[in-house]
Protein backbone atom coordinates (compact mmCIF):
# COMPACT_ATOMS: atom_id res chain seq x y z
CA UNK A 1 0.00 0.00 0.00
CA UNK A 2 2.74 2.46 0.90
CA UNK A 3 4.76 1.59 -2.20
CA UNK A 4 1.80 2.14 -4.52
CA UNK A 5 1.00 5.47 -2.84
CA UNK A 6 4.63 6.49 -3.17
CA UNK A 7 4.75 5.54 -6.84
CA UNK A 8 1.48 7.36 -7.49
CA UNK A 9 2.82 10.54 -5.83
CA UNK A 10 6.14 10.19 -7.64
CA UNK A 11 4.38 9.84 -10.98
CA UNK A 12 2.49 13.11 -10.50
CA UNK A 13 5.58 14.85 -9.13
CA UNK A 14 7.65 14.15 -12.23
CA UNK A 15 4.88 14.46 -14.80
CA UNK A 16 4.69 18.01 -16.11
CA UNK A 17 1.15 19.23 -15.67
CA UNK A 18 0.20 22.29 -17.66
CA UNK A 19 -3.19 23.87 -17.78
CA UNK A 20 -4.24 26.53 -20.24
CA UNK A 21 -7.46 28.44 -20.24
CA UNK A 22 -8.67 31.34 -22.32
CA UNK A 23 -10.58 33.36 -19.77
CA UNK A 24 -13.19 35.68 -21.26
CA UNK A 25 -15.19 38.06 -19.11
CA UNK A 26 -18.80 38.92 -19.92
CA UNK A 27 -19.34 42.06 -22.01
CA UNK A 28 -20.70 43.89 -18.96
CA UNK A 29 -17.12 44.13 -17.71
CA UNK A 30 -15.30 46.32 -20.22
CA UNK A 31 -12.08 48.29 -20.32
CA UNK A 32 -13.97 51.54 -19.72
CA UNK A 33 -15.58 50.35 -16.51
CA UNK A 34 -14.47 51.91 -13.20
CA UNK A 35 -15.17 50.14 -9.92
CA UNK A 36 -14.87 51.89 -6.60
CA UNK A 37 -13.21 50.20 -3.65
CA UNK A 38 -15.51 49.12 -0.80
CA UNK A 39 -18.62 50.08 -2.72
CA UNK A 40 -21.40 47.61 -3.42
CA UNK A 41 -21.96 47.14 -7.13
CA UNK A 42 -25.32 45.69 -8.17
CA UNK A 43 -25.05 43.41 -11.17
C-alpha atoms as an extended CHARMM CRD file, in Angstrom:
* protein
*
        43  EXT
         1         1  UNK       CA              0.0000000000        0.0000000000        0.0000000000  PROA      1               0.0000000000
         2         2  UNK       CA              2.7440000000        2.4560000000        0.9000000000  PROA      2               0.0000000000
         3         3  UNK       CA              4.7590000000        1.5880000000       -2.1990000000  PROA      3               0.0000000000
         4         4  UNK       CA              1.7990000000        2.1350000000       -4.5180000000  PROA      4               0.0000000000
         5         5  UNK       CA              1.0030000000        5.4660000000       -2.8380000000  PROA      5               0.0000000000
         6         6  UNK       CA              4.6280000000        6.4870000000       -3.1690000000  PROA      6               0.0000000000
         7         7  UNK       CA              4.7520000000        5.5400000000       -6.8430000000  PROA      7               0.0000000000
         8         8  UNK       CA              1.4830000000        7.3650000000       -7.4890000000  PROA      8               0.0000000000
         9         9  UNK       CA              2.8180000000       10.5360000000       -5.8280000000  PROA      9               0.0000000000
        10        10  UNK       CA              6.1390000000       10.1930000000       -7.6420000000  PROA      10              0.0000000000
        11        11  UNK       CA              4.3770000000        9.8440000000      -10.9850000000  PROA      11              0.0000000000
        12        12  UNK       CA              2.4880000000       13.1090000000      -10.5030000000  PROA      12              0.0000000000
        13        13  UNK       CA              5.5780000000       14.8490000000       -9.1280000000  PROA      13              0.0000000000
        14        14  UNK       CA              7.6530000000       14.1460000000      -12.2310000000  PROA      14              0.0000000000
        15        15  UNK       CA              4.8850000000       14.4580000000      -14.8030000000  PROA      15              0.0000000000
        16        16  UNK       CA              4.6880000000       18.0100000000      -16.1150000000  PROA      16              0.0000000000
        17        17  UNK       CA              1.1520000000       19.2300000000      -15.6740000000  PROA      17              0.0000000000
        18        18  UNK       CA              0.2000000000       22.2860000000      -17.6630000000  PROA      18              0.0000000000
        19        19  UNK       CA             -3.1950000000       23.8710000000      -17.7800000000  PROA      19              0.0000000000
        20        20  UNK       CA             -4.2360000000       26.5300000000      -20.2360000000  PROA      20              0.0000000000
        21        21  UNK       CA             -7.4620000000       28.4440000000      -20.2450000000  PROA      21              0.0000000000
        22        22  UNK       CA             -8.6700000000       31.3390000000      -22.3240000000  PROA      22              0.0000000000
        23        23  UNK       CA            -10.5840000000       33.3650000000      -19.7720000000  PROA      23              0.0000000000
        24        24  UNK       CA            -13.1940000000       35.6840000000      -21.2610000000  PROA      24              0.0000000000
        25        25  UNK       CA            -15.1940000000       38.0570000000      -19.1070000000  PROA      25              0.0000000000
        26        26  UNK       CA            -18.8010000000       38.9240000000      -19.9170000000  PROA      26              0.0000000000
        27        27  UNK       CA            -19.3440000000       42.0560000000      -22.0090000000  PROA      27              0.0000000000
        28        28  UNK       CA            -20.7010000000       43.8920000000      -18.9620000000  PROA      28              0.0000000000
        29        29  UNK       CA            -17.1150000000       44.1310000000      -17.7130000000  PROA      29              0.0000000000
        30        30  UNK       CA            -15.3030000000       46.3150000000      -20.2230000000  PROA      30              0.0000000000
        31        31  UNK       CA            -12.0750000000       48.2940000000      -20.3190000000  PROA      31              0.0000000000
        32        32  UNK       CA            -13.9660000000       51.5450000000      -19.7190000000  PROA      32              0.0000000000
        33        33  UNK       CA            -15.5800000000       50.3510000000      -16.5080000000  PROA      33              0.0000000000
        34        34  UNK       CA            -14.4720000000       51.9130000000      -13.2040000000  PROA      34              0.0000000000
        35        35  UNK       CA            -15.1740000000       50.1370000000       -9.9220000000  PROA      35              0.0000000000
        36        36  UNK       CA            -14.8690000000       51.8890000000       -6.5960000000  PROA      36              0.0000000000
        37        37  UNK       CA            -13.2120000000       50.1990000000       -3.6490000000  PROA      37              0.0000000000
        38        38  UNK       CA            -15.5050000000       49.1180000000       -0.7970000000  PROA      38              0.0000000000
        39        39  UNK       CA            -18.6210000000       50.0750000000       -2.7190000000  PROA      39              0.0000000000
        40        40  UNK       CA            -21.3990000000       47.6100000000       -3.4190000000  PROA      40              0.0000000000
        41        41  UNK       CA            -21.9580000000       47.1350000000       -7.1290000000  PROA      41              0.0000000000
        42        42  UNK       CA            -25.3220000000       45.6920000000       -8.1700000000  PROA      42              0.0000000000
        43        43  UNK       CA            -25.0540000000       43.4100000000      -11.1660000000  PROA      43              0.0000000000
